[in-house]
Amino acid sequence: MAQGPTTLCSFPPAPGPVSRGAECAIPSESAVEPLVGGYTCDFTSPPEPRYLCGSCHLALRDPHQTGCGHRLCLTCAKVILSAPSPACPECASPLAEHELYRDACCTREVLGLLVFCSNRAAGCEDTVALRHLETHRAKCPHERVLCDFPRCGTSVQRTQLATHRTSCPHRAEFCKYCSAAVTCSLLERHHKEECAQYPLPCPNNCEEHGIPRAELSQHMSACAMSTKLCGFHMLGCTFKGTSESVREHEEAAVRSHFTLVISRNSELELQCARLQCSIEDHTNMSEMLTQRVAQLEQDLSHWSKLTGSNNTRLGSTLEMLTQHNEQLQSLHVAQRAPQRDADTAALRRDMATLRERLRALEGALGNPSPCEERCHTHEQRLTMHDALLDTAERRLQVLETAGYSGKLVWKIRDYARRKQEAASGRTLSLYSQPFYTSPFGYKMCARAYLNGDGVGRNTHLSLFFVVMRGEYDALLEWPFRRRVTLSLLDQGAARRHLSDTFTPDPASGSFRRPDGDMNVASGCPLFVSHVALEGSSYLVDDTVFVRVVVDPGGASDP
């Protein structure tokens, strides 16, 4: 068959997508055909001029006829119509959209033209009608197709696809150990990391080989070459070795193992003794609490009876008051008229007497204004003097109670009431009177939370040390570095004081020079538990004593 010259198109794409008619649409032609313009197929002979577009000069795709009789591709016509002054590209006649109509006859003739297969360069010599080109390509042995294995993406000719599948690195193969389907390129990694039946050597280099990965852990627990601990390692024996060496060690080290058993037995007996003491303490405390509960129940019953009797008396008293009020109202109604006249006459006499006394006083004093001003001035001065006396009295109290040796003994009375106020949130903490390291030294005080603070709330007495702003802070060394000892004094004969000593952290804001009246407190939130404090010699007559001692530290104050 004679071959004509190949007709190609370099027509630029349209500004936007353009739909094509159903009759001239070719499946999947976007892979080989442009989105606009005519067909670029390799025709067996050049198309006649009447089958060529007047704009792109290619075989007409979805041909439309203009009002002047020329033919254009639909997409070419839309490009021309989008111009400011659309005109026919052959005769320059004005072009209007309503003058365009679809040429169905020309469409059938163009689709009937013979073309070469698009795989001609790959060796296909078939010629088909244009409308059947895509149908032919779907079966053409020279058409390039994608490998159907996942993640491959290789394209080969259809005739070579079967051969490619046998050698594709992404084909599926079955593991010869576990029979799982695995991608060929991942088979080696599957053997090294995942396959449960892959044979592995024993890590201890024992005589057994080819152990499946799923059974390796079970083998390690029974392997004769695995390292094991001595059966007495819980008692402190540090020997390690194979099963045979451990057995020989246990037979040879009976004496040392017996010593470890005796030592551990002694420790357990000591722990049992401590637990027994703790149980006795808790038993005693439970008995005390039981007695306390019984006493409180008796008190509650007593107060309930008193409340009942008081309610009865209150009811009878209210009835009597009601009766008396009714009698007084009836008497007041009966005596209102004569009493009112008598009261009016008495008031008039009193008013006359007051007027006469006022005239007499005005005559004696003459001008009372200066006297009033002097009285007001004296009252203001007396108020100022009272305030100064109060300030001086407070300072005198502080001077009388303050210490200048770096030591404080703080007496806290009414422990039970103040602890209850702390628990209810009325007064969470108490401050001691200030004390000093010297007459010109650091000013300090103690702070106590009787119901505990932070982690010690409701269970412990919390005790803290506070650095206060003093009059001589500018002459002292900062931050505060002196060691502090907090103590709860034993009021019994044994004098077993509870103490805790700490050294200030220079980086803490609690020990820098105070910016306000005092710094943030620092100390022990778990200083002593309520169980240990209450019912002991630390609390006598509802009073506790706290002592704070500040170590001089070798540094002298100004």
Salt bridges, closest charged atoms under 4 A:
GLU23 OE1 - ARG102 NH2 3.62
GLU29 OE2 - ARG20 NH1 2.10
GLU29 OE2 - ARG61 NH1 2.49
GLU33 OE1 - ARG61 NH2 2.86
ASP42 OD2 - ARG120 NH1 2.89
GLU48 OE1 - ARG50 NE 2.80
ASP62 OD1 - HIS64 ND1 3.94
ASP62 OD1 - ARG102 NE 3.13
GLU90 OE1 - HIS70 NE2 3.44
ASP103 OD2 - ARG71 NE 2.72
GLU109 OE1 - ARG50 NH1 3.19
ASP126 OD2 - HIS136 NE2 3.94
GLU134 OE2 - ARG137 NH1 3.03
GLU143 OE2 - ARG137 NH2 3.00
ASP148 OD2 - ARG165 NH2 2.51
GLU173 OE2 - ARG171 NH2 2.81
GLU188 OE2 - LYS192 NZ 3.20
GLU194 OE1 - HIS190 ND1 3.37
GLU208 OE1 - HIS219 ND1 3.38
GLU244 OE2 - ARG247 NH2 2.23
GLU251 OE2 - ARG247 NH1 3.10
GLU267 OE1 - ARG264 NE 3.47
ASP414 OD2 - ARG417 NH2 3.21
GLU421 OE2 - ARG417 NH1 2.94
ASP453 OD1 - ARG457 NH2 3.83
ASP517 OD1 - ARG469 NH2 3.03
GLU534 OE2 - LYS419 NZ 2.54
ASP551 OD2 - ARG483 NH2 3.34
ASP557 OD1 - ARG482 NH2 2.80
